[in-house]
Amino acid sequence: MIVESSQQLPQRPDVVIASVGGGGLLNGVLLGMQEVGWSDVPCIAMETVGANCLNVALEKGQQVTLPDITR
């Protein structure tokens, strides 16, 4: 997705915003950004309240399973 974006955009983006669930898409976006030379472009991860498993995992320092997705 990032490689294709880099080919279609007329210039480098100021920021990349990625939707986050478990973190897989975010990791792919970050790897793609490295591949196309956008390592210095900020990437903002946005996560839905009530389905914030990445945030909880980062807070606990381990993989987690949420008891419920509330939103």
MIFIRO-951440 format. One record per atom (N, C-alpha, C): residue number from 0; residue in three letters; atom name; y, x, z. Coordinates in pm, 1 decimal. Example, Ala and Ser with C-alpha at 12.3 -4.5 7.8 and 13.67 -1.06 7.14 Angstrom:
BEGIN
<0, "ALA", "N", <-569.0, 1319.0, 780.0>>
<0, "ALA", "CA", <-450.0, 1230.0, 780.0>>
<0, "ALA", "C", <-330.0, 1320.0, 780.0>>
<1, "SER", "N", <-225.0, 1285.0, 708.0>>
<1, "SER", "CA", <-106.0, 1367.0, 714.0>>
<1, "SER", "C", <3.0, 1290.0, 787.0>>
This chain:
BEGIN
<0, "MET", "N", <-118.2, 81.5, 0.0>>
<0, "MET", "CA", <0.0, 0.0, 0.0>>
<0, "MET", "C", <126.5, 87.2, 0.0>>
<1, "ILE", "N", <127.5, 191.5, 80.4>>
<1, "ILE", "CA", <245.1, 278.4, 85.9>>
<1, "ILE", "C", <256.7, 362.1, -41.4>>
<2, "VAL", "N", <146.5, 410.2, -92.9>>
<2, "VAL", "CA", <151.6, 487.4, -217.5>>
<2, "VAL", "C", <210.1, 399.9, -328.6>>
<3, "GLU", "N", <161.7, 277.1, -339.0>>
<3, "GLU", "CA", <213.0, 184.5, -441.1>>
<3, "GLU", "C", <360.9, 155.0, -416.6>>
<4, "SER", "N", <399.5, 135.7, -292.7>>
<4, "SER", "CA", <540.6, 110.6, -261.1>>
<4, "SER", "C", <627.1, 229.2, -302.0>>
<5, "SER", "N", <578.4, 349.6, -275.8>>
<5, "SER", "CA", <656.7, 468.6, -310.5>>
<5, "SER", "C", <675.7, 481.4, -461.0>>
<6, "GLN", "N", <583.0, 428.8, -537.6>>
<6, "GLN", "CA", <593.3, 433.3, -682.9>>
<6, "GLN", "C", <687.4, 325.9, -737.3>>
<7, "GLN", "N", <703.1, 217.0, -662.2>>
<7, "GLN", "CA", <783.2, 105.6, -711.9>>
<7, "GLN", "C", <925.6, 100.9, -656.6>>
<8, "LEU", "N", <948.9, 161.4, -541.0>>
<8, "LEU", "CA", <1082.8, 159.5, -482.8>>
<8, "LEU", "C", <1173.6, 259.1, -554.5>>
<9, "PRO", "N", <1300.4, 223.3, -574.5>>
<9, "PRO", "CA", <1392.4, 316.2, -640.5>>
<9, "PRO", "C", <1432.5, 433.7, -551.7>>
<10, "GLN", "N", <1413.5, 421.1, -419.7>>
<10, "GLN", "CA", <1445.1, 530.1, -327.1>>
<10, "GLN", "C", <1360.1, 514.4, -201.2>>
<11, "ARG", "N", <1361.5, 616.6, -117.7>>
<11, "ARG", "CA", <1286.7, 611.9, 8.6>>
<11, "ARG", "C", <1344.6, 502.0, 97.3>>
<12, "PRO", "N", <1260.6, 435.2, 173.5>>
<12, "PRO", "CA", <1313.6, 334.0, 264.7>>
<12, "PRO", "C", <1379.7, 399.4, 385.9>>
<13, "ASP", "N", <1468.3, 323.6, 451.0>>
<13, "ASP", "CA", <1529.2, 370.6, 575.2>>
<13, "ASP", "C", <1432.3, 355.6, 691.3>>
<14, "VAL", "N", <1342.6, 256.3, 681.5>>
<14, "VAL", "CA", <1245.6, 226.2, 786.3>>
<14, "VAL", "C", <1130.9, 148.4, 724.0>>
<15, "VAL", "N", <1012.9, 159.6, 783.0>>
<15, "VAL", "CA", <897.5, 79.4, 743.8>>
<15, "VAL", "C", <859.1, -4.7, 864.9>>
<16, "ILE", "N", <840.1, -134.8, 843.1>>
<16, "ILE", "CA", <800.3, -224.5, 951.7>>
<16, "ILE", "C", <659.4, -273.4, 921.7>>
<17, "ALA", "N", <570.2, -259.9, 1019.0>>
<17, "ALA", "CA", <430.3, -298.8, 999.2>>
<17, "ALA", "C", <389.1, -400.7, 1105.2>>
<18, "SER", "N", <319.7, -502.1, 1061.0>>
<18, "SER", "CA", <259.6, -598.0, 1152.4>>
<18, "SER", "C", <137.9, -532.6, 1216.4>>
<19, "VAL", "N", <121.9, -553.8, 1347.1>>
<19, "VAL", "CA", <12.4, -488.7, 1418.7>>
<19, "VAL", "C", <-75.3, -592.9, 1486.5>>
<20, "GLY", "N", <-204.5, -578.7, 1466.9>>
<20, "GLY", "CA", <-302.4, -655.7, 1542.0>>
<20, "GLY", "C", <-376.5, -554.5, 1627.6>>
<21, "GLY", "N", <-482.5, -499.3, 1572.3>>
<21, "GLY", "CA", <-558.7, -398.9, 1643.8>>
<21, "GLY", "C", <-514.3, -257.1, 1617.1>>
<22, "GLY", "N", <-430.9, -237.3, 1516.1>>
<22, "GLY", "CA", <-378.1, -104.4, 1486.7>>
<22, "GLY", "C", <-430.1, -43.3, 1358.4>>
<23, "GLY", "N", <-529.9, -105.1, 1294.4>>
<23, "GLY", "CA", <-586.2, -47.9, 1172.5>>
<23, "GLY", "C", <-486.8, -41.0, 1058.0>>
<24, "LEU", "N", <-413.2, -148.9, 1034.2>>
<24, "LEU", "CA", <-313.0, -149.1, 928.2>>
<24, "LEU", "C", <-204.6, -46.2, 958.4>>
<25, "LEU", "N", <-159.7, -41.4, 1082.0>>
<25, "LEU", "CA", <-56.7, 55.3, 1120.8>>
<25, "LEU", "C", <-103.5, 197.8, 1093.1>>
<26, "ASN", "N", <-226.9, 229.9, 1127.9>>
<26, "ASN", "CA", <-278.1, 364.7, 1101.9>>
<26, "ASN", "C", <-282.6, 394.3, 953.3>>
<27, "GLY", "N", <-322.7, 296.6, 873.0>>
<27, "GLY", "CA", <-323.3, 315.8, 728.0>>
<27, "GLY", "C", <-183.3, 336.8, 673.0>>
<28, "VAL", "N", <-87.6, 260.8, 724.4>>
<28, "VAL", "CA", <52.0, 276.3, 683.1>>
<28, "VAL", "C", <101.5, 415.8, 718.6>>
<29, "LEU", "N", <73.8, 461.6, 839.4>>
<29, "LEU", "CA", <118.6, 594.7, 881.2>>
<29, "LEU", "C", <53.9, 705.2, 798.2>>
<30, "LEU", "N", <-74.1, 691.1, 767.8>>
<30, "LEU", "CA", <-140.5, 790.5, 681.5>>
<30, "LEU", "C", <-79.8, 790.1, 541.9>>
<31, "GLY", "N", <-52.4, 670.9, 489.5>>
<31, "GLY", "CA", <11.2, 660.2, 358.2>>
<31, "GLY", "C", <149.2, 722.8, 357.8>>
<32, "MET", "N", <223.7, 702.4, 465.4>>
<32, "MET", "CA", <357.4, 761.4, 475.0>>
<32, "MET", "C", <350.1, 913.2, 474.9>>
<33, "GLN", "N", <250.4, 968.9, 542.0>>
<33, "GLN", "CA", <231.6, 1114.9, 538.5>>
<33, "GLN", "C", <198.5, 1160.5, 397.7>>
<34, "GLU", "N", <112.1, 1084.6, 330.4>>
<34, "GLU", "CA", <67.0, 1122.8, 195.9>>
<34, "GLU", "C", <181.9, 1128.1, 95.4>>
<35, "VAL", "N", <277.7, 1035.9, 107.7>>
<35, "VAL", "CA", <387.2, 1032.0, 10.2>>
<35, "VAL", "C", <510.9, 1108.7, 56.4>>
<36, "GLY", "N", <502.5, 1174.8, 172.1>>
<36, "GLY", "CA", <613.7, 1255.7, 219.6>>
<36, "GLY", "C", <719.1, 1178.1, 296.5>>
<37, "TRP", "N", <679.8, 1067.3, 355.6>>
<37, "TRP", "CA", <772.8, 986.3, 434.2>>
<37, "TRP", "C", <751.1, 1005.9, 584.5>>
<38, "SER", "N", <701.5, 1117.6, 625.8>>
<38, "SER", "CA", <672.3, 1139.7, 767.9>>
<38, "SER", "C", <796.2, 1130.0, 856.1>>
<39, "ASP", "N", <912.2, 1154.2, 797.5>>
<39, "ASP", "CA", <1036.0, 1147.4, 874.0>>
<39, "ASP", "C", <1099.8, 1008.7, 872.9>>
<40, "VAL", "N", <1040.0, 913.5, 801.6>>
<40, "VAL", "CA", <1090.3, 775.5, 798.0>>
<40, "VAL", "C", <1035.4, 701.4, 920.1>>
<41, "PRO", "N", <1121.2, 637.4, 999.8>>
<41, "PRO", "CA", <1071.5, 564.2, 1116.4>>
<41, "PRO", "C", <979.7, 448.8, 1075.7>>
<42, "CYS", "N", <878.8, 425.5, 1156.0>>
<42, "CYS", "CA", <788.6, 312.9, 1135.8>>
<42, "CYS", "C", <790.6, 228.9, 1263.5>>
<43, "ILE", "N", <826.4, 103.0, 1248.9>>
<43, "ILE", "CA", <833.4, 11.7, 1362.6>>
<43, "ILE", "C", <712.3, -80.0, 1358.4>>
<44, "ALA", "N", <638.4, -84.6, 1467.8>>
<44, "ALA", "CA", <521.5, -172.4, 1479.5>>
<44, "ALA", "C", <563.6, -301.6, 1547.5>>
<45, "MET", "N", <538.4, -413.7, 1483.6>>
<45, "MET", "CA", <572.4, -545.2, 1538.3>>
<45, "MET", "C", <442.5, -616.1, 1573.0>>
<46, "GLU", "N", <435.5, -669.7, 1693.5>>
<46, "GLU", "CA", <312.8, -732.9, 1740.4>>
<46, "GLU", "C", <345.8, -870.9, 1798.0>>
<47, "THR", "N", <262.5, -968.4, 1769.9>>
<47, "THR", "CA", <282.9, -1104.3, 1817.0>>
<47, "THR", "C", <253.1, -1114.9, 1966.5>>
<48, "VAL", "N", <345.8, -1175.1, 2040.1>>
<48, "VAL", "CA", <322.2, -1201.6, 2182.4>>
<48, "VAL", "C", <204.1, -1297.7, 2191.6>>
<49, "GLY", "N", <111.7, -1268.1, 2278.2>>
<49, "GLY", "CA", <-7.7, -1351.1, 2292.5>>
<49, "GLY", "C", <-126.9, -1297.2, 2214.5>>
<50, "ALA", "N", <-100.5, -1201.2, 2126.5>>
<50, "ALA", "CA", <-208.0, -1133.9, 2052.7>>
<50, "ALA", "C", <-178.4, -983.9, 2050.7>>
<51, "ASN", "N", <-127.1, -935.0, 2160.8>>
<51, "ASN", "CA", <-74.2, -798.8, 2169.5>>
<51, "ASN", "C", <-177.8, -698.0, 2219.0>>
<52, "CYS", "N", <-290.1, -690.7, 2150.6>>
<52, "CYS", "CA", <-396.5, -601.9, 2196.2>>
<52, "CYS", "C", <-359.9, -453.9, 2184.4>>
<53, "LEU", "N", <-282.6, -414.9, 2084.0>>
<53, "LEU", "CA", <-244.7, -273.8, 2073.4>>
<53, "LEU", "C", <-154.6, -235.4, 2190.6>>
<54, "ASN", "N", <-57.5, -319.6, 2221.9>>
<54, "ASN", "CA", <32.1, -290.6, 2333.8>>
<54, "ASN", "C", <-45.6, -278.3, 2464.6>>
<55, "VAL", "N", <-136.7, -369.6, 2489.8>>
<55, "VAL", "CA", <-216.3, -364.8, 2613.1>>
<55, "VAL", "C", <-302.8, -238.5, 2616.0>>
<56, "ALA", "N", <-362.5, -205.0, 2502.7>>
<56, "ALA", "CA", <-445.8, -84.7, 2496.4>>
<56, "ALA", "C", <-363.5, 41.1, 2523.5>>
<57, "LEU", "N", <-242.6, 46.8, 2467.9>>
<57, "LEU", "CA", <-157.3, 163.2, 2492.7>>
<57, "LEU", "C", <-116.5, 171.0, 2639.4>>
<58, "GLU", "N", <-86.9, 56.0, 2700.4>>
<58, "GLU", "CA", <-51.0, 54.9, 2842.1>>
<58, "GLU", "C", <-166.3, 101.5, 2930.1>>
<59, "LYS", "N", <-289.8, 60.3, 2896.5>>
<59, "LYS", "CA", <-407.1, 94.9, 2977.6>>
<59, "LYS", "C", <-468.8, 228.2, 2939.3>>
<60, "GLY", "N", <-432.3, 280.6, 2822.7>>
<60, "GLY", "CA", <-486.8, 407.3, 2778.0>>
<60, "GLY", "C", <-631.6, 399.7, 2732.9>>
<61, "GLN", "N", <-673.8, 280.9, 2693.0>>
<61, "GLN", "CA", <-812.1, 262.8, 2645.5>>
<61, "GLN", "C", <-820.6, 137.8, 2559.0>>
<62, "GLN", "N", <-929.1, 127.7, 2484.9>>
<62, "GLN", "CA", <-952.7, 10.2, 2402.7>>
<62, "GLN", "C", <-971.9, -112.1, 2493.0>>
<63, "VAL", "N", <-915.0, -224.3, 2453.9>>
<63, "VAL", "CA", <-926.0, -346.6, 2533.9>>
<63, "VAL", "C", <-967.2, -464.8, 2445.9>>
<64, "THR", "N", <-1017.5, -567.0, 2510.2>>
<64, "THR", "CA", <-1041.3, -694.9, 2445.0>>
<64, "THR", "C", <-961.1, -798.8, 2520.9>>
<65, "LEU", "N", <-876.1, -869.5, 2451.2>>
<65, "LEU", "CA", <-798.1, -973.6, 2516.5>>
<65, "LEU", "C", <-887.3, -1091.6, 2550.2>>
<66, "PRO", "N", <-863.8, -1154.7, 2664.9>>
<66, "PRO", "CA", <-947.2, -1270.2, 2702.0>>
<66, "PRO", "C", <-921.8, -1390.2, 2611.1>>
<67, "ASP", "N", <-800.6, -1395.1, 2552.6>>
<67, "ASP", "CA", <-765.8, -1509.1, 2467.3>>
<67, "ASP", "C", <-644.3, -1471.8, 2383.8>>
<68, "ILE", "N", <-635.9, -1529.2, 2267.0>>
<68, "ILE", "CA", <-515.1, -1518.5, 2186.0>>
<68, "ILE", "C", <-437.8, -1646.5, 2209.7>>
<69, "THR", "N", <-320.3, -1632.7, 2265.8>>
<69, "THR", "CA", <-248.4, -1751.1, 2312.8>>
<69, "THR", "C", <-143.5, -1804.4, 2216.2>>
<70, "ARG", "N", <-112.8, -1732.4, 2112.2>>
<70, "ARG", "CA", <-13.9, -1781.8, 2014.1>>
<70, "ARG", "C", <-54.2, -1747.4, 1875.5>>
